Amino acid sequence: MRVLLVEDDPMIGKSVQQGLKHDGYAVDWVRDGETAEAALASAAYELLLLDLGLPRKSGLDVLARLRRRASSLPVLIVTARDAVADRVKGLDAGADDYLVKPFDLDELAARMRSVLRRRAGHADPVIRHGGIAVNPATHEARLDEAAVALSTREFALLHALLASPGVPLSRAKLEECLYGWGEEIDSNAVEVHIHALRRKLGAERIGNIRGVGWFVPPLS
């Protein structure tokens, strides 16, 4: 899952980026509002982590412009502004949640999962499809109730496929889900992870349309 982090504090930004990468997110990090808008215009993200006190353009201005474009991108404000009036303003401007600094990375990750579940219309934190079940909170995967050991990127890839059963995802789209800016990508990285998932889950559980992409077959 690809996330845009907009944070001007280098220590906080680096810590959040590294922590989320460890959890399997692909994280692009920018440090000002104008660069954030450029990134949002040039790439597809599943979630925006947005500070408010930014150079060049405020976080509220970035959020307001995003919503004026009728974008439904989930937005989690992460800021030091803890006044009730600031929280109300941020939520009324279109944010999905509001987290005050300092915060624990585990809470940030939990709030991200909560926002994404609500936007997808899922109340159950466990994603289920046929005999497959994945828990984004614990990074546990099960096949017919038996635990399946997956690497961080294998889990992220399966999570992306399960988000849209029956919809083929191209190599480029899956690379976007797995890798952020500047990360080296082997030419056959996606195929290697797909092969590993098929070996662990069963080849029939991940389909392919040649030249189009890979998908989890819809339930009949």
Secondary structure, DSSP 8 states (H G I E B T S, - for coil): -EEEEE---HHHHHHHHHHHHHTT-EEEEE-SHHHHHHHHHHS--SEEEE-SS-SSS-HHHHHHHHHHTT----EEEEES---HHHHHHHHHTT-SEEEESS--HHHHHHHHHHHHHHHHT--SSSEEETTEEEETTTTEEEETTEEE---HHHHHHHHHHHTSTT--B-HHHHHHHH--TT----TTHHHHHHHHHHHHH-GGGSEEETTTEEE-----
